[in-house]
Structure formats: C-alpha cells, structure tokens
Amino acid sequence: MATVNTNAFEKAPPAPVTAALARYFHRNGCVRRQNARRLSREGYSRYKKGDEVRLTAQSPEELARIRRLLELAGFTPGQPFLKARQYRQPVYGREAVRRFLGLVEAERIAESGSRGD
C-alpha cells in the first residue's frame, strides 16, 4: 500500500519567502542547464555538470539569509563558494531548478498583477 508523502515540495512556501528568493534571483542569479548534446557525446563519466540555480550574496550574513530562505521553501542548498568576492549559493538538480523557476515566475506574475500591469 502506497503512503502519501506530504513534504515541503508539495505545498507552496509562504509568500514572503518566495518574494525574497525572487528578489535575490532577479538581482543577479543565474541558471545553468545540462548540455544534453555534450552529455551524449562525452558520456556521464566525463561530463558531470547538471542543472543548477545560483544565487549571489554580498556578505556572509546575506548568504545565511539566502540559505535559510531556501530551506524554508523546501530546497536543499548546495555547498556555497566564493567567486569574484561574492558568495555563490547553488541549488542543484533538474527538479529543484524547475520548481525554483516556477516559484520565481509565479512571484513575478503576482507582482505585476498587484501593480495593475
């Protein structure tokens, strides 16, 4: 008999969490998609890059806020790293990227609707 899993991925995070993540993403976030052609050409043993969202923090304190927001939204943050004197916070996985972009897009639509655009 199957059980129903009611985890964080099945319900939407609180609106303030989604809004904050959308602001960080639109400020200077980016998405990396796996290159399917390269994967088929080189094989998984040589090409291991997958789908990823990266958010950028200006300080360790901001990085901690981003990590907390991701956790509240049901994401598992990857290991942060320093690049160009800024902190990068990745979120890995095709499903996580799809879900993150869906939340950000829904937030953009909600914002434009509330402004009457």
C-alpha positions in Angstrom: 0.0 0.0 0.0 1.4 3.4 -1.0 1.7 6.2 1.5 1.0 9.8 0.9 4.1 12.0 1.3 3.3 15.5 2.4 6.7 17.1 2.2 7.7 20.7 1.5 7.8 20.1 -2.2 4.0 19.5 -2.4 2.9 22.8 -0.8 3.9 26.3 -1.7 6.2 28.2 0.6 5.0 31.3 2.4 4.6 34.3 0.1 7.3 36.4 1.8 9.8 33.6 1.4 9.0 33.3 -2.4 9.2 37.1 -2.8 12.6 37.3 -1.1 14.0 34.4 -3.2 12.7 36.0 -6.4 14.4 39.4 -5.5 17.7 37.6 -4.9 17.4 35.7 -8.2 16.4 38.7 -10.2 19.1 40.8 -8.7 21.9 38.7 -10.1 21.0 35.0 -10.0 21.6 32.6 -12.9 20.5 29.2 -14.2 22.8 26.6 -15.7 21.2 23.8 -17.8 22.8 20.5 -18.6 24.1 20.3 -22.2 22.4 17.2 -23.5 24.4 17.1 -26.7 27.7 17.3 -24.8 26.5 14.7 -22.3 25.6 12.2 -25.1 28.9 13.0 -26.9 31.2 12.7 -23.8 29.2 10.4 -21.6 28.5 10.8 -17.9 32.0 9.7 -16.8 33.5 12.8 -18.4 30.7 15.4 -18.3 29.1 15.6 -14.9 27.5 19.1 -14.9 23.8 19.1 -14.3 21.1 21.7 -13.9 21.7 24.4 -11.3 20.4 27.7 -9.9 22.9 30.1 -8.4 22.0 33.0 -6.1 24.6 35.6 -5.2 25.2 37.1 -1.7 27.2 40.2 -0.9 28.1 39.1 2.6 28.2 36.1 4.9 25.1 37.4 6.6 23.2 37.7 3.3 24.4 34.2 2.4 22.9 32.9 5.7 19.6 34.6 4.9 19.5 33.1 1.4 20.3 29.6 2.8 17.5 29.9 5.4 15.0 31.1 2.8 15.9 28.1 0.5 15.4 25.7 3.4 12.0 27.3 4.3 11.0 26.9 0.7 11.8 23.2 0.8 15.1 23.3 -1.1 18.4 21.7 -0.1 21.1 24.3 -0.6 24.4 23.1 -2.1 27.8 24.0 -0.7 28.3 27.8 -1.1 31.5 29.1 -2.6 33.3 32.4 -3.1 33.7 33.8 -6.6 34.7 37.4 -7.5 34.5 38.5 -3.9 30.9 37.4 -3.7 29.3 34.3 -2.2 27.5 31.9 -4.6 24.8 29.7 -3.3 23.9 26.8 -5.7 20.8 24.7 -5.8 21.3 21.5 -7.7 19.1 19.2 -9.6 16.7 19.3 -12.6 13.6 19.1 -10.4 14.8 21.7 -7.9 15.6 24.1 -10.8 12.2 23.5 -12.4 10.5 24.1 -9.1 12.6 27.2 -8.2 11.9 28.8 -11.6 8.2 28.1 -11.2 8.1 29.9 -7.9 10.1 32.9 -9.2 7.8 33.1 -12.3 4.7 32.9 -10.1 6.0 35.6 -7.9 6.7 37.8 -11.0 3.2 37.3 -12.2 1.7 38.0 -8.8 3.8 41.3 -8.5 2.8 42.5 -11.9 -0.9 41.7 -11.2 -0.8 43.6 -7.9 0.6 46.7 -9.7 -2.1 46.6 -12.4 0.4 46.0 -15.2 
